[in-house]
């Protein structure tokens, strides 16, 4: 079942537990030396940081714009498979060379760029990120870090191997809220946490729907083959592009993948946990009629509840973590007054400890003890953890300029990789519950697996009690996209 942690995993946990306490703002006093001396992946403080944007529209547009707020940044290249999406970024950065294929861009621009932002659909995060890292480029990759558990493990290892500065795009990780919450928990105010609830209002895109059909002309501005990337070749359908891909397993990771990296970050960052030992779920009914499933494991469910069980690394038992999406919510705490909000409109997180409860909004913001009146009655611990006044984006920029090992980021891949693996265990449970056994048929028989508790061997990235689930740990890439290896 659950195996002992390797020394590598223990080191990962210890490093992420101490990242805030040891963080320092990159400042003056760094010796200025030529870029050629520093080597690939390093930039002299006197130079500009030359960034290429892989994914220039949508979230990519805002990511690139945030980086460009630094006076030390040049946007030198842009890449997007859809010219329509890239219009605004191309207007804002007219001197940047433009490409449709990130592989071509990296080869042609490898001597001109120092870093890349990756803001593509989930299914191409890993291949684009690793390709940039292998060229010694610093990377900022949107959440979730990867589509699959295996990919997350590879990227965490790659960051160490290629010695580049990394950051996952869960901005709340650099917020004051998670730091204040950590200080409250470490002061022992709510005791030992044994139960956590986290929830979101997502999805706000179609899920629980059958495979889109119909013949649709491919827009001339879109390279549909490149957009599909590592996924199996399929017919173009406007149901996927440019945004609603999130609800389809081939391209996205559903509500959990979209929001858990924000909402569950305080859980993973503060508590003494690493990988869950088990995962199970309940999902919304996917049936449209007798033995007629709505999606047959093609799209994510309309709503779900996921239960993850983590052994505490301090050997004080286990922590039960529950996730709710699609409008589902945990039971309202009895300490919360009738007119007080449970989190905020985006979601929230509730820590339940042996001495009290701590409630947060989405992104770990606005932490408050329950009942809220005790916030005024309790002496809050002093702010001992380093804050990030420059914010998540510029923190990464500054760390890139300082060079690998000299700056700090809030979600380096050594943290974001195991965190993403942990979250995606929830999707393993969902996809297992939605799995339809082709050998089961006939009147009155249910071909679906249904709710099953998956037991997880984290060291080997394997479900030990239901082999069907392991096909979702690592995808087989489409021909021409190779295999993700270091």
TAPE-V965395 format. One record per residue. RES is the residue in one letter. SS is DSSP state (alpha for helix, beta for strand, coil for the rest). PSI is psi in degrees with one decimal (* if undefined). Layout:
res:RES ss:SS psi:PSI
res:RES ss:SS psi:PSI
//
This chain:
res:X ss:coil psi:-108.1
res:X ss:coil psi:120.9
res:X ss:coil psi:164.3
res:X ss:coil psi:148.1
res:X ss:coil psi:142.9
res:X ss:coil psi:163.8
res:X ss:alpha psi:-34.6
res:X ss:alpha psi:-44.6
res:X ss:alpha psi:-36.3
res:X ss:alpha psi:-40.6
res:X ss:alpha psi:-38.2
res:X ss:alpha psi:-45.8
res:X ss:alpha psi:-45.6
res:X ss:alpha psi:-38.7
res:X ss:alpha psi:-38.1
res:X ss:alpha psi:-28.3
res:X ss:alpha psi:-28.6
res:X ss:coil psi:2.2
res:X ss:alpha psi:-39.7
res:X ss:alpha psi:-42.5
res:X ss:alpha psi:-33.2
res:X ss:alpha psi:-2.1
res:X ss:coil psi:146.3
res:X ss:coil psi:141.7
res:X ss:coil psi:131.1
res:X ss:coil psi:123.9
res:X ss:coil psi:-160.8
res:X ss:coil psi:177.8
res:X ss:coil psi:4.7
res:X ss:coil psi:131.1
res:X ss:coil psi:133.1
res:X ss:coil psi:119.2
res:X ss:coil psi:159.2
res:X ss:coil psi:149.6
res:X ss:alpha psi:-35.7
res:X ss:alpha psi:-30.4
res:X ss:alpha psi:-38.1
res:X ss:alpha psi:-29.4
res:X ss:coil psi:176.8
res:X ss:coil psi:144.6
res:X ss:coil psi:-5.3
res:X ss:coil psi:145.9
res:X ss:coil psi:128.2
res:X ss:coil psi:141.8
res:X ss:coil psi:-23.3
res:X ss:coil psi:-9.3
res:X ss:coil psi:165.6
res:X ss:coil psi:150.3
res:X ss:beta psi:114.3
res:X ss:beta psi:116.4
res:X ss:beta psi:140.5
res:X ss:beta psi:136.7
res:X ss:beta psi:114.8
res:X ss:beta psi:105.2
res:X ss:coil psi:95.6
res:X ss:coil psi:-5.8
res:X ss:coil psi:172.7
res:X ss:coil psi:-127.6
res:X ss:alpha psi:-32.4
res:X ss:alpha psi:-38.6
res:X ss:alpha psi:-46.2
res:X ss:alpha psi:-34.7
res:X ss:alpha psi:-47.8
res:X ss:alpha psi:-41.4
res:X ss:alpha psi:-38.0
res:X ss:alpha psi:-42.1
res:X ss:alpha psi:-39.6
res:X ss:coil psi:-8.9
res:X ss:coil psi:-19.4
res:X ss:coil psi:133.5
res:X ss:coil psi:-7.7
res:X ss:coil psi:10.9
res:X ss:beta psi:136.4
res:X ss:beta psi:131.5
res:X ss:beta psi:107.3
res:X ss:beta psi:-16.1
res:X ss:beta psi:147.1
res:X ss:beta psi:146.8
res:X ss:beta psi:130.1
res:X ss:coil psi:139.3
res:X ss:coil psi:-10.8
res:X ss:beta psi:107.5
res:X ss:coil psi:-30.6
res:X ss:coil psi:-37.4
res:X ss:coil psi:-26.9
res:X ss:coil psi:-1.3
res:X ss:alpha psi:-50.7
res:X ss:alpha psi:-41.8
res:X ss:alpha psi:-37.8
res:X ss:alpha psi:-34.2
res:X ss:alpha psi:-38.7
res:X ss:alpha psi:-31.2
res:X ss:coil psi:69.3
res:X ss:coil psi:-20.6
res:X ss:coil psi:-10.2
res:X ss:coil psi:132.8
res:X ss:beta psi:143.5
res:X ss:beta psi:137.0
res:X ss:beta psi:162.1
res:X ss:coil psi:-30.6
res:X ss:coil psi:118.2
res:X ss:alpha psi:-27.0
res:X ss:alpha psi:-41.6
res:X ss:alpha psi:-42.6
res:X ss:alpha psi:-46.2
res:X ss:alpha psi:-38.7
res:X ss:alpha psi:-41.7
res:X ss:alpha psi:-27.1
res:X ss:alpha psi:5.7
res:X ss:coil psi:-26.7
res:X ss:coil psi:-3.3
res:X ss:coil psi:-13.9
res:X ss:coil psi:151.7
res:X ss:coil psi:-24.0
res:X ss:beta psi:160.4
res:X ss:beta psi:143.7
res:X ss:beta psi:140.4
res:X ss:beta psi:109.4
res:X ss:coil psi:60.4
res:X ss:coil psi:174.1
res:X ss:coil psi:156.2
res:X ss:alpha psi:-36.9
res:X ss:alpha psi:-11.3
res:X ss:alpha psi:4.5
res:X ss:alpha psi:-52.3
res:X ss:alpha psi:-45.7
res:X ss:alpha psi:-40.0
res:X ss:alpha psi:-41.4
res:X ss:alpha psi:-48.1
res:X ss:alpha psi:-38.4
res:X ss:alpha psi:-40.3
res:X ss:alpha psi:-42.1
res:X ss:alpha psi:-37.7
res:X ss:alpha psi:-18.4
res:X ss:coil psi:5.3
res:X ss:coil psi:22.7
res:X ss:coil psi:137.0
res:X ss:beta psi:150.3
res:X ss:beta psi:139.4
res:X ss:beta psi:111.8
res:X ss:beta psi:133.0
res:X ss:coil psi:159.4
res:X ss:coil psi:156.3
res:X ss:coil psi:153.0
res:X ss:coil psi:-40.7
res:X ss:coil psi:168.8
res:X ss:coil psi:-33.8
res:X ss:coil psi:157.4
res:X ss:alpha psi:-46.0
res:X ss:alpha psi:-42.5
res:X ss:alpha psi:-39.2
res:X ss:alpha psi:-40.0
res:X ss:alpha psi:-41.8
res:X ss:alpha psi:-43.6
res:X ss:alpha psi:-35.9
res:X ss:alpha psi:-41.0
res:X ss:alpha psi:-37.0
res:X ss:alpha psi:-37.3
res:X ss:alpha psi:-38.5
res:X ss:alpha psi:-40.9
res:X ss:alpha psi:-44.6
res:X ss:alpha psi:-3.8
res:X ss:coil psi:58.7
res:X ss:coil psi:157.5
res:X ss:coil psi:130.0
res:X ss:beta psi:155.1
res:X ss:beta psi:130.9
res:X ss:beta psi:147.5
res:X ss:coil psi:50.1
res:X ss:coil psi:88.7
res:X ss:alpha psi:-29.7
res:X ss:alpha psi:-20.0
res:X ss:alpha psi:-20.3
res:X ss:alpha psi:7.4
res:X ss:coil psi:162.6
res:X ss:alpha psi:-30.1
res:X ss:alpha psi:-47.8
res:X ss:alpha psi:-31.1
res:X ss:alpha psi:-41.6
res:X ss:alpha psi:-41.0
res:X ss:alpha psi:-40.5
res:X ss:alpha psi:-41.4
res:X ss:alpha psi:-38.8
res:X ss:alpha psi:-46.2
res:X ss:alpha psi:-41.7
res:X ss:alpha psi:-22.5
res:X ss:coil psi:-6.5
res:X ss:coil psi:15.7
res:X ss:coil psi:-36.3
res:X ss:coil psi:10.1
res:X ss:coil psi:-155.7
res:X ss:coil psi:123.8
res:X ss:beta psi:129.7
res:X ss:beta psi:-8.6
res:X ss:beta psi:138.2
res:X ss:beta psi:141.9
res:X ss:beta psi:136.5
res:X ss:beta psi:142.6
res:X ss:beta psi:161.1
res:X ss:beta psi:157.8
res:X ss:coil psi:-6.1
res:X ss:coil psi:155.0
res:X ss:coil psi:151.1
res:X ss:coil psi:27.3
res:X ss:coil psi:165.1
res:X ss:coil psi:131.0
res:X ss:coil psi:165.6
res:X ss:coil psi:32.1
res:X ss:coil psi:154.7
res:X ss:coil psi:169.7
res:X ss:coil psi:127.7
res:X ss:coil psi:142.8
res:X ss:coil psi:178.8
res:X ss:coil psi:158.3
res:X ss:coil psi:122.5
res:X ss:coil psi:132.9
res:X ss:coil psi:140.0
res:X ss:coil psi:126.2
res:X ss:coil psi:139.8
res:X ss:coil psi:-23.8
res:X ss:coil psi:-12.8
res:X ss:beta psi:128.3
res:X ss:coil psi:93.6
res:X ss:alpha psi:-36.5
res:X ss:alpha psi:-44.9
res:X ss:alpha psi:-37.9
res:X ss:alpha psi:-40.4
res:X ss:alpha psi:-28.4
res:X ss:coil psi:-121.1
res:X ss:coil psi:-13.8
res:X ss:coil psi:159.9
res:X ss:coil psi:144.1
res:X ss:coil psi:134.6
res:X ss:coil psi:165.0
res:X ss:coil psi:145.7
res:X ss:coil psi:140.8
res:X ss:coil psi:131.1
res:X ss:coil psi:-7.8
res:X ss:coil psi:-21.2
res:X ss:coil psi:-32.9
res:X ss:coil psi:137.2
res:X ss:coil psi:-8.6
res:X ss:coil psi:-37.2
res:X ss:alpha psi:7.3
res:X ss:alpha psi:-22.7
res:X ss:alpha psi:-30.4
res:X ss:alpha psi:0.8
res:X ss:beta psi:128.4
res:X ss:coil psi:-31.2
res:X ss:coil psi:-28.4
res:X ss:coil psi:-32.5
res:X ss:coil psi:-176.9
res:X ss:coil psi:19.8
res:X ss:alpha psi:-165.3
res:X ss:alpha psi:-36.9
res:X ss:alpha psi:-49.3
res:X ss:alpha psi:-34.9
res:X ss:alpha psi:-44.2
res:X ss:alpha psi:-20.1
res:X ss:alpha psi:-30.7
res:X ss:alpha psi:-24.4
res:X ss:alpha psi:-52.2
res:X ss:alpha psi:-34.0
res:X ss:coil psi:-2.4
res:X ss:alpha psi:-43.9
res:X ss:alpha psi:-33.2
res:X ss:alpha psi:-52.2
res:X ss:alpha psi:-30.0
res:X ss:alpha psi:-32.6
res:X ss:alpha psi:-40.9
res:X ss:coil psi:155.5
res:X ss:coil psi:69.1
res:X ss:coil psi:161.5
res:X ss:coil psi:-73.3
res:X ss:coil psi:146.5
res:X ss:beta psi:152.4
res:X ss:beta psi:-17.5
res:X ss:beta psi:159.2
res:X ss:beta psi:139.0
res:X ss:beta psi:165.2
res:X ss:beta psi:165.8
res:X ss:beta psi:137.2
res:X ss:beta psi:157.4
res:X ss:coil psi:149.3
res:X ss:coil psi:123.9
res:X ss:coil psi:11.5
res:X ss:beta psi:141.4
res:X ss:coil psi:-7.2
res:X ss:coil psi:179.3
res:X ss:coil psi:117.4
res:X ss:coil psi:32.5
res:X ss:coil psi:81.7
res:X ss:beta psi:146.7
res:X ss:coil psi:-32.0
res:X ss:coil psi:-15.2
res:X ss:coil psi:53.3
res:X ss:coil psi:26.0
res:X ss:coil psi:-38.2
res:X ss:beta psi:157.8
res:X ss:coil psi:156.3
res:X ss:coil psi:160.9
res:X ss:coil psi:-28.7
res:X ss:coil psi:157.4
res:X ss:beta psi:157.6
res:X ss:beta psi:128.3
res:X ss:beta psi:136.8
res:X ss:beta psi:120.1
res:X ss:beta psi:136.3
res:X ss:beta psi:121.2
res:X ss:beta psi:129.7
res:X ss:beta psi:135.2
res:X ss:coil psi:135.5
res:X ss:coil psi:-13.9
res:X ss:coil psi:8.6
res:X ss:coil psi:20.0
res:X ss:coil psi:39.2
res:X ss:coil psi:-143.7
res:X ss:beta psi:161.4
res:X ss:beta psi:124.1
res:X ss:beta psi:122.3
res:X ss:beta psi:125.9
res:X ss:beta psi:136.1
res:X ss:beta psi:138.5
res:X ss:beta psi:134.4
res:X ss:beta psi:177.9
res:X ss:coil psi:27.0
res:X ss:coil psi:-7.3
res:X ss:coil psi:147.0
res:X ss:coil psi:154.5
res:X ss:coil psi:168.0
res:X ss:coil psi:137.8
res:X ss:coil psi:129.0
res:X ss:coil psi:139.1
res:X ss:coil psi:-21.1
res:X ss:coil psi:-11.3
res:X ss:coil psi:125.9
res:X ss:coil psi:159.0
res:X ss:coil psi:-31.2
res:X ss:coil psi:7.9
res:X ss:coil psi:141.8
res:X ss:coil psi:143.1
res:X ss:coil psi:94.4
res:X ss:coil psi:-145.3
res:X ss:beta psi:-169.9
res:X ss:coil psi:-27.9
res:X ss:coil psi:-26.8
res:X ss:beta psi:-164.1
res:X ss:beta psi:-178.0
res:X ss:beta psi:135.5
res:X ss:beta psi:116.8
res:X ss:beta psi:132.4
res:X ss:beta psi:115.6
res:X ss:beta psi:175.5
res:X ss:coil psi:-16.9
res:X ss:coil psi:-8.0
res:X ss:coil psi:-173.0
res:X ss:beta psi:147.5
res:X ss:beta psi:123.6
res:X ss:beta psi:137.4
res:X ss:beta psi:155.7
res:X ss:beta psi:-178.4
res:X ss:alpha psi:150.4
res:X ss:alpha psi:13.7
res:X ss:alpha psi:17.6
res:X ss:coil psi:158.3
res:X ss:coil psi:56.0
res:X ss:coil psi:137.9
res:X ss:beta psi:141.6
res:X ss:beta psi:153.7
res:X ss:beta psi:140.3
res:X ss:coil psi:152.7
res:X ss:coil psi:-22.0
res:X ss:coil psi:-23.8
res:X ss:alpha psi:-11.9
res:X ss:alpha psi:-34.7
res:X ss:alpha psi:-23.8
res:X ss:alpha psi:-16.2
res:X ss:coil psi:134.4
res:X ss:coil psi:114.7
res:X ss:coil psi:144.5
res:X ss:coil psi:153.9
res:X ss:coil psi:151.4
res:X ss:coil psi:102.4
res:X ss:coil psi:-14.2
res:X ss:coil psi:141.3
res:X ss:coil psi:127.9
res:X ss:coil psi:167.4
res:X ss:coil psi:76.9
res:X ss:coil psi:-26.6
res:X ss:coil psi:-14.2
res:X ss:alpha psi:169.9
res:X ss:alpha psi:-43.6
res:X ss:alpha psi:-51.9
res:X ss:alpha psi:-21.6
res:X ss:alpha psi:-44.2
res:X ss:alpha psi:-44.2
res:X ss:alpha psi:-49.1
res:X ss:alpha psi:-38.5
res:X ss:alpha psi:-36.1
res:X ss:alpha psi:-42.9
res:X ss:alpha psi:-39.4
res:X ss:alpha psi:-34.9
res:X ss:coil psi:154.6
res:X ss:coil psi:130.3
res:X ss:coil psi:-4.0
res:X ss:coil psi:-18.5
res:X ss:coil psi:178.6
res:X ss:coil psi:144.2
res:X ss:coil psi:154.2
res:X ss:coil psi:-32.6
res:X ss:coil psi:59.0
res:X ss:coil psi:158.0
res:X ss:alpha psi:-22.5
res:X ss:alpha psi:-24.3
res:X ss:alpha psi:-49.7
res:X ss:alpha psi:-31.1
res:X ss:alpha psi:-59.1
res:X ss:alpha psi:-36.0
res:X ss:alpha psi:-46.2
res:X ss:alpha psi:-42.6
res:X ss:alpha psi:-46.8
res:X ss:alpha psi:-46.2
res:X ss:alpha psi:-42.9
res:X ss:alpha psi:-12.3
res:X ss:alpha psi:-32.4
res:X ss:alpha psi:-39.6
res:X ss:alpha psi:-28.4
res:X ss:alpha psi:-41.9
res:X ss:alpha psi:-42.2
res:X ss:alpha psi:-48.2
res:X ss:alpha psi:-30.0
res:X ss:alpha psi:-40.2
res:X ss:alpha psi:-28.3
res:X ss:coil psi:-5.5
res:X ss:coil psi:132.3
res:X ss:beta psi:116.7
res:X ss:coil psi:115.7
res:X ss:coil psi:-14.0
res:X ss:coil psi:-8.9
res:X ss:coil psi:119.8
res:X ss:coil psi:166.1
res:X ss:coil psi:159.9
res:X ss:coil psi:128.8
res:X ss:coil psi:1.3
res:X ss:coil psi:141.0
res:X ss:coil psi:113.8
res:X ss:coil psi:-10.1
res:X ss:beta psi:144.8
res:X ss:coil psi:-44.3
res:X ss:coil psi:-168.0
res:X ss:coil psi:128.3
res:X ss:coil psi:136.0
res:X ss:coil psi:116.3
res:X ss:beta psi:132.2
res:X ss:beta psi:131.5
res:X ss:beta psi:126.0
res:X ss:beta psi:96.5
res:X ss:coil psi:-38.7
res:X ss:coil psi:-39.0
res:X ss:coil psi:5.5
res:X ss:coil psi:59.3
res:X ss:beta psi:134.8
res:X ss:beta psi:127.3
res:X ss:coil psi:-13.6
res:X ss:coil psi:3.4
res:X ss:coil psi:90.0
res:X ss:alpha psi:-26.6
res:X ss:alpha psi:-36.0
res:X ss:alpha psi:-24.3
res:X ss:alpha psi:-18.3
res:X ss:alpha psi:-18.4
res:X ss:alpha psi:-4.6
res:X ss:coil psi:-36.9
res:X ss:coil psi:120.0
res:X ss:coil psi:156.0
res:X ss:coil psi:122.2
res:X ss:coil psi:154.0
res:X ss:coil psi:151.2
res:X ss:coil psi:136.2
res:X ss:coil psi:-9.4
res:X ss:coil psi:3.1
res:X ss:coil psi:-158.4
res:X ss:coil psi:139.9
res:X ss:coil psi:104.1
res:X ss:coil psi:155.8
res:X ss:coil psi:*
//
